Amino acid sequence: MAQTSDLFVRVARLDDEDALGRIDRDSWSTLHAVKPPQEPPYGPFFHETCLPEDFLVAELDGRVSGYIRLGFATPLASNAHVRQIQGLLVAEEARGRGVARALLSAVMDAARRQGARRITLRVLGHNAPARKLYESMGFAVEGIQPGEFYLAGEYVDDVMMGRSL
Ligand SMILES: CC(C)(COP(=O)(O)OP(=O)(O)OC[C@H]1O[C@@H](n2cnc3c(N)ncnc32)[C@H](O)[C@@H]1OP(=O)(O)O)[C@@H](O)C(=O)NCCC(=O)NCCS
């Protein structure tokens, strides 16, 4: 969908299962995760409510290096013009090379093609890198739920961000 010399964004495929599962497990951190780390035996990355077509993946230097998931904010017809980013993760070794920016840009293009007028997301208050990324891509803070999560001994805000498309 978007290509430069070594960075390529495409729709996910079933055979991305292992790479995406590994990125998820290797990158676990309370900076972004609200669930505990996975323990073996690991469940599948893709399943009936988490399908490859809902994900875009980035290949950097020929390696799957990150993903973004796009979904509906709610199942309501009255809310069908809004899309929600429901996961964004870049492998630690691929960070700082524009992978997240490429994934976000491609997902906003995909949402526009689907006819969406608005896109939203939630980010933990202490996740400074992600908040800076979203702000730089035109997202604004639209609400804060104070102390919504208790992570590693601290209450952490949940920050709602959004932008028009
Ligand atoms: C946040 C994250 C997705 C950024 O991925 P990335 O591929 O390294 O980001 P990019 O290289 O595309 O950077 C784009 C912009 O994001 C911001 N950014 C990225 N990493 C940053 C950091 N460590 N500190 C501050 N800003 C940062 C900057 O604005 C950067 O633009 P710049 O390079 O012009 O300064 C990545 O760190 C990650 O996967 N974190 C863990 C998962 C997560 O937090 N997901 C979001 C959950 S809501």
The ligand as an SDF file (V2000), in Angstrom:
LIG
                    3D

 48 50  0  0  0  0  0  0  0  0999 V2000
    5.2560    4.3570   19.9760 C   0  0  0  0  0  0  0  0  0  0  0  0
    5.8410    3.4750   18.8710 C   0  0  0  0  0  0  0  0  0  0  0  0
    4.6790    2.8050   18.1210 C   0  0  0  0  0  0  0  0  0  0  0  0
    6.6400    4.3760   17.9090 C   0  0  0  0  0  0  0  0  0  0  0  0
    7.1280    3.5490   16.8450 O   0  0  0  0  0  0  0  0  0  0  0  0
    8.3720    3.9940   15.9280 P   0  0  0  0  0  0  0  0  0  0  0  0
    8.3310    3.1870   14.6940 O   0  0  0  0  0  0  0  0  0  0  0  0
    9.6100    3.9590   16.7130 O   0  0  0  0  0  0  0  0  0  0  0  0
    8.0030    5.5200   15.6110 O   0  0  0  0  0  0  0  0  0  0  0  0
    8.5130    6.3850   14.3690 P   0  0  0  0  0  0  0  0  0  0  0  0
    9.9550    6.0710   14.1160 O   0  0  0  0  0  0  0  0  0  0  0  0
    7.5560    6.2550   13.2420 O   0  0  0  0  0  0  0  0  0  0  0  0
    8.4410    7.8480   14.9830 O   0  0  0  0  0  0  0  0  0  0  0  0
    7.4430    8.7630   14.6280 C   0  0  0  0  0  0  0  0  0  0  0  0
    7.3180    9.8520   15.6940 C   0  0  0  0  0  0  0  0  0  0  0  0
    6.8910    9.2910   16.9340 O   0  0  0  0  0  0  0  0  0  0  0  0
    7.4760   10.0200   18.0300 C   0  0  0  0  0  0  0  0  0  0  0  0
    8.3570    9.1220   18.7750 N   0  0  0  0  0  0  0  0  0  0  0  0
    8.6600    7.8480   18.4460 C   0  0  0  0  0  0  0  0  0  0  0  0
    9.4720    7.3120   19.4010 N   0  0  0  0  0  0  0  0  0  0  0  0
    9.6690    8.2830   20.3260 C   0  0  0  0  0  0  0  0  0  0  0  0
   10.3890    8.3470   21.5510 C   0  0  0  0  0  0  0  0  0  0  0  0
   11.0680    7.2890   22.0210 N   0  0  0  0  0  0  0  0  0  0  0  0
   10.3580    9.4860   22.2630 N   0  0  0  0  0  0  0  0  0  0  0  0
    9.6610   10.5420   21.8210 C   0  0  0  0  0  0  0  0  0  0  0  0
    8.9380   10.5390   20.6560 N   0  0  0  0  0  0  0  0  0  0  0  0
    8.9530    9.4320   19.9340 C   0  0  0  0  0  0  0  0  0  0  0  0
    8.2510   11.1620   17.3870 C   0  0  0  0  0  0  0  0  0  0  0  0
    7.3490   12.2530   17.2260 O   0  0  0  0  0  0  0  0  0  0  0  0
    8.6070   10.5680   16.0220 C   0  0  0  0  0  0  0  0  0  0  0  0
    8.8640   11.5240   15.0490 O   0  0  0  0  0  0  0  0  0  0  0  0
   10.3730   12.0480   14.8080 P   0  0  0  0  0  0  0  0  0  0  0  0
   11.1860   10.8160   14.5150 O   0  0  0  0  0  0  0  0  0  0  0  0
   10.2220   12.9570   13.6480 O   0  0  0  0  0  0  0  0  0  0  0  0
   10.7980   12.7070   16.0880 O   0  0  0  0  0  0  0  0  0  0  0  0
    6.8140    2.3980   19.4400 C   0  0  0  0  0  0  0  0  0  0  0  0
    7.6960    3.0060   20.3460 O   0  0  0  0  0  0  0  0  0  0  0  0
    6.1130    1.2440   20.1250 C   0  0  0  0  0  0  0  0  0  0  0  0
    5.7800    0.2370   19.5060 O   0  0  0  0  0  0  0  0  0  0  0  0
    5.8750    1.3850   21.4460 N   0  0  0  0  0  0  0  0  0  0  0  0
    5.2350    0.3400   22.2190 C   0  0  0  0  0  0  0  0  0  0  0  0
    3.7920    0.1380   21.8130 C   0  0  0  0  0  0  0  0  0  0  0  0
    2.9770    1.3950   21.9690 C   0  0  0  0  0  0  0  0  0  0  0  0
    3.2410    2.2480   22.7920 O   0  0  0  0  0  0  0  0  0  0  0  0
    1.9310    1.4710   21.1330 N   0  0  0  0  0  0  0  0  0  0  0  0
    0.9890    2.5510   21.1970 C   0  0  0  0  0  0  0  0  0  0  0  0
   -0.1250    2.1300   22.1120 C   0  0  0  0  0  0  0  0  0  0  0  0
   -1.4330    3.3310   22.1710 S   0  0  0  0  0  0  0  0  0  0  0  0
  1  2  1  0
  2  3  1  0
  2  4  1  0
  2 36  1  0
  4  5  1  0
  5  6  1  0
  6  7  2  0
  6  8  1  0
  6  9  1  0
  9 10  1  0
 10 11  2  0
 10 12  1  0
 10 13  1  0
 13 14  1  0
 14 15  1  0
 15 16  1  0
 15 30  1  0
 16 17  1  0
 17 18  1  0
 17 28  1  0
 18 19  1  0
 18 27  1  0
 19 20  2  0
 20 21  1  0
 21 22  1  0
 21 27  2  0
 22 23  1  0
 22 24  2  0
 24 25  1  0
 25 26  2  0
 26 27  1  0
 28 29  1  0
 28 30  1  0
 30 31  1  0
 31 32  1  0
 32 33  2  0
 32 34  1  0
 32 35  1  0
 36 37  1  0
 36 38  1  0
 38 39  2  0
 38 40  1  0
 40 41  1  0
 41 42  1  0
 42 43  1  0
 43 44  2  0
 43 45  1  0
 45 46  1  0
 46 47  1  0
 47 48  1  0
M  END
$$$$
